[in-house]
Amino acid sequence: EVWDYIRQWENEGRVIVIKPSGEDTGIQSQALSPARIEITAPPQPGRKVPRGQEEPGRRNGQPARPLSRIIGETPEIQRLKKNIRRFAEMDCAIIIRGEIGTGKELVARTIHALSRRRNQRFLAFDCGCFSRDFRFAELVASSDDASGNDPLKKDGGTKNRPAFAGTILLDHIENMPRETQVEMLQLLDGKTDSPDSLMDIRFIVVAHQNLKEKISEGKFQNELYSRIRAIAIEIPPLRHRLDDLPMLCRYFLDQLNEDFEKRITTISEDVFPVLEAYSFPGNIRELRHIIERAVLLSDTDIITEKHLPKRLSRKPAKTTPN
């Protein structure tokens, strides 16, 4: 079925298959066109999952505490962790508020990892990509019966099993089409058009614009807003928790040393006054990019002020002319 689908989009049948060395992909040669290209990747013992793509609560295949990825010890972060832990146990929609780069998806994944749905799926969508005819019920297509026999229609123990169970993160919810808003409201109310669309979903949403203004413009449903605003998590911007900078820098340095096979052991003391004087409009994401740049530029085992971007450099003190 996969190759039939591909041929609908690529009528010449050009297909590239990349597979690990010595593994059987289950693809029969005759299933591909003569124009196929097959690439065998060399074995990579001990290969690690790419950074940021680990399962929630796991790192490099090893179990970890989900909250350990929320770095910091300031009161603002302690309050954030407390709210994450408390709200994760509540089976209700959550809205996450925070500036760009504060880690809203990380917080959502942590909530999922601490919830009763931790062993179920986590999906993240940008609502700006939704078409008007998008329906959450399309997720039923990912159920484990691909032959067209709907397991929800069978008698027995699977009769009432949800076709989809897990957590869905909806970013830029202000861009969600009105038709999809109606379906989401139905799901929040436990109402579905038919047993075939039965789903067990916990919604986590992120808004980048004022939803009250969208309601007044007729672009967002007031009833849906009332349902998702009850539980809110606020993520503090980095400039409000500058005491966490040394810990964050150390965390990113350890990651980047591993990623780039570097051995930088020290961040010079002259770096932190420069960082503390900066407003960080990009927040944690921008800090990571700054440390990544410094790691790549340093040819020793230390990061100093000269490795920081010029926009961070301290301005020279003004001198009074004689």
C-alpha positions in Angstrom: 0.0 0.0 0.0 2.9 2.4 0.8 4.4 2.1 -2.7 1.0 2.5 -4.4 0.5 5.7 -2.4 4.0 6.9 -3.4 3.2 6.3 -7.1 0.2 8.6 -6.9 2.6 11.4 -6.2 5.6 10.2 -8.2 4.4 8.6 -11.4 7.9 7.7 -12.6 8.4 5.7 -9.4 11.7 7.2 -8.4 12.3 5.9 -4.8 15.3 6.1 -2.6 15.5 3.4 0.2 18.0 3.9 3.0 18.3 1.0 5.3 20.7 -0.2 8.1 23.4 -2.7 7.1 22.3 -6.3 7.2 18.7 -5.6 8.0 15.7 -6.8 6.0 13.3 -3.9 5.3 10.6 -6.3 4.2 10.5 -4.6 0.8 10.3 -6.9 -2.1 12.5 -5.7 -5.1 9.7 -6.1 -7.5 7.6 -3.7 -5.4 9.9 -0.9 -6.6 10.5 0.5 -10.0 13.7 -0.2 -12.0 14.7 3.4 -11.2 15.0 2.7 -7.5 18.2 3.6 -5.7 19.1 1.6 -2.6 21.6 2.9 0.0 22.9 0.7 2.8 24.0 2.7 5.8 27.0 1.3 7.7 26.2 -0.1 11.2 26.5 2.5 14.0 27.0 0.7 17.3 25.7 2.5 20.3 23.9 5.1 18.2 22.1 7.6 20.3 18.7 9.3 19.7 19.1 12.8 18.4 19.0 15.5 21.0 15.5 16.7 21.8 13.9 13.6 20.2 14.0 11.3 23.2 10.9 9.8 24.6 9.5 12.0 27.4 11.2 11.0 30.6 14.0 9.1 28.8 17.5 10.1 27.6 19.8 8.0 25.5 17.4 5.1 26.1 17.7 5.3 29.8 14.8 6.2 32.2 15.0 9.7 33.6 12.9 11.9 35.8 10.8 14.1 33.4 11.2 17.2 35.5 15.0 16.9 35.3 14.8 18.5 31.9 13.4 21.7 33.4 16.7 23.3 34.4 16.9 25.8 37.2 16.5 26.3 40.9 15.2 29.9 41.2 11.8 30.4 42.9 10.2 31.0 39.5 11.3 27.6 38.2 10.4 25.8 41.4 6.9 27.2 41.1 6.8 26.1 37.5 7.8 22.5 38.4 5.2 22.5 41.2 2.5 23.5 38.8 3.6 20.9 36.2 3.5 18.1 38.7 0.1 19.2 40.1 -1.6 19.8 36.8 -0.2 16.7 35.1 -2.4 14.6 37.4 -5.6 16.5 36.4 -7.3 15.1 33.4 -8.2 18.4 31.8 -7.2 20.8 29.1 -4.2 23.1 29.9 -3.1 26.4 28.3 0.6 27.2 28.4 1.6 30.8 28.2 5.2 32.0 27.7 7.3 34.1 25.4 9.1 32.7 22.3 11.8 30.3 23.2 10.8 29.6 26.8 10.3 25.9 26.2 6.5 25.5 25.9 6.7 22.2 24.0 9.2 20.9 26.6 6.7 21.8 29.4 3.9 20.1 27.4 6.0 16.9 27.0 6.8 16.9 30.7 3.2 17.2 31.6 2.5 14.2 29.3 5.3 12.2 30.8 3.9 12.7 34.3 0.3 12.0 33.4 -1.7 8.7 33.3 -1.2 8.9 29.5 2.6 8.6 29.8 2.7 5.4 27.9 0.4 6.7 25.1 1.1 8.9 22.2 2.2 12.6 22.3 1.4 14.6 19.1 2.3 18.3 18.4 0.5 20.3 15.8 0.8 23.9 14.6 -2.8 25.0 14.1 -1.7 27.3 11.3 -1.2 24.2 9.2 -4.8 22.9 9.6 -7.0 23.0 6.6 -10.6 23.8 7.0 -11.6 20.2 6.4 -9.1 18.8 9.0 -10.8 16.6 11.6 -9.3 15.1 14.7 -11.3 11.9 13.8 -8.7 11.4 11.0 -6.4 10.1 13.8 -8.6 7.0 13.8 -6.7 6.0 10.7 -3.7 5.3 12.8 -5.4 2.5 14.8 -3.7 -0.8 14.7 -6.0 -2.5 12.1 -4.8 -1.3 8.7 -6.9 -3.8 6.7 -10.1 -1.7 6.9 -11.7 -3.8 9.6 -12.4 -1.2 12.4 -11.5 -2.8 15.8 -14.0 -0.5 17.4 -16.8 -2.4 15.7 -15.7 -5.8 16.8 -17.4 -7.6 19.7 -15.5 -8.3 22.8 -12.8 -6.5 24.8 -11.9 -4.0 22.1 -15.4 -2.7 21.5 -15.0 0.4 23.7 -11.2 0.9 23.2 -10.4 4.4 22.1 -9.1 4.7 18.5 -6.6 7.3 19.7 -5.4 7.8 23.2 -2.8 10.3 24.3 -1.9 14.0 24.5 -2.2 16.5 21.7 -0.3 19.8 21.8 -1.9 22.5 19.8 0.4 25.5 19.1 -0.9 28.8 17.7 -4.4 27.8 18.6 -5.6 31.2 17.6 -5.1 30.0 14.0 -7.4 27.0 14.3 -10.2 27.0 11.7 -13.7 27.4 13.1 -14.8 24.0 11.9 -12.0 22.3 13.9 -12.8 24.4 16.9 -16.3 22.9 16.9 -14.9 19.4 16.8 -12.4 20.1 19.5 -15.2 21.4 21.7 -17.2 18.3 21.1 -14.2 16.1 22.1 -13.7 18.2 25.3 -17.4 17.6 26.1 -17.0 13.9 25.4 -19.3 14.1 22.4 -18.5 12.4 19.1 -20.5 11.9 15.9 -20.1 8.1 16.1 -18.4 5.3 18.0 -15.8 5.2 15.2 -14.4 8.5 16.3 -14.1 7.6 19.9 -10.9 9.1 21.3 -9.3 9.6 24.7 -7.4 12.9 24.3 -5.8 15.4 26.7 -5.4 18.8 24.9 -2.6 21.2 25.8 -2.7 24.4 23.9 -0.4 27.4 23.3 -1.7 30.8 22.2 0.6 33.5 20.8 -2.2 36.1 20.4 -4.9 37.5 22.7 -7.8 35.1 22.4 -10.3 37.6 23.7 -9.5 39.8 20.7 -10.0 36.8 18.4 -13.4 36.2 20.0 -14.5 39.8 19.5 -13.4 39.4 15.8 -15.5 36.3 15.5 -12.5 34.1 14.8 -12.5 32.1 18.0 -15.3 30.5 19.9 -16.0 31.9 23.4 -17.2 28.5 24.6 -13.9 26.9 23.6 -11.9 29.6 25.2 -13.8 29.1 28.5 -13.0 25.4 28.4 -9.2 25.8 27.8 -8.4 28.8 30.0 -9.4 27.1 33.4 -5.9 25.7 34.0 -3.0 27.9 32.8 0.8 27.4 33.2 3.0 30.5 33.0 6.6 30.0 31.9 8.9 32.8 33.2 11.2 34.5 30.6 14.9 34.0 31.1 15.5 37.7 32.1 13.3 37.0 35.2 15.5 34.1 36.4 19.0 35.2 35.6 20.4 33.3 38.7 19.7 30.1 36.6 22.2 31.2 33.9 25.2 29.2 35.3 23.2 26.0 35.6 21.7 26.4 32.1 25.1 27.2 30.5 26.6 24.1 32.1 23.7 22.0 31.0 24.0 23.2 27.4 27.8 22.9 27.4 27.6 19.2 28.5 25.1 18.5 25.7 27.1 20.3 23.0 30.4 18.8 24.1 28.8 15.4 23.4 27.1 16.5 20.2 30.2 18.0 18.7 32.8 15.8 20.4 34.4 18.7 22.1 36.1 18.9 25.5 35.4 22.3 26.8 35.5 22.2 30.5 35.2 25.9 31.6 33.1 29.0 31.0 35.1 32.0 32.0 33.8 34.3 34.7 33.9 37.2 32.4 31.1 35.6 30.3 28.3 35.8 33.0 28.2 39.6 33.5 27.8 39.9 29.8 24.9 37.4 29.7 23.3 39.0 32.8 23.2 42.4 31.1 21.4 41.0 28.0 17.6 40.9 27.7 17.3 37.6 25.9 14.4 38.2 23.6 14.7 34.6 22.4 14.9 33.3 26.0 16.3 29.7 26.6 16.4 28.9 22.9 18.6 31.9 22.2 20.9 31.1 25.1 21.5 27.6 23.7 22.4 29.1 20.3 24.8 31.5 22.0 26.5 28.6 23.9 26.5 26.5 20.7 28.2 29.2 18.8 30.8 29.6 21.5 31.5 25.9 21.6 32.1 25.8 17.9 34.4 28.9 17.9 36.5 27.9 20.9 39.7 26.0 20.0 40.7 25.5 23.6 39.0 24.0 26.6 37.5 27.3 27.7 34.8 29.7 26.6 35.5 33.4 27.1 33.8 36.7 26.3 35.4 36.8 22.8 33.4 33.8 21.8 30.1 35.6 22.4 28.2 37.4 19.7 28.9 41.1 19.3 25.4 42.1 20.2 26.1 40.9 23.7 29.5 42.7 24.2 29.6 45.2 26.9 29.9 48.7 25.7 33.1 50.5 26.7 32.8 53.0 29.5 32.4 56.6 28.3 35.4 58.9 29.0 35.3 62.5 29.9 37.4 64.6 27.5 40.2 66.6 29.2 
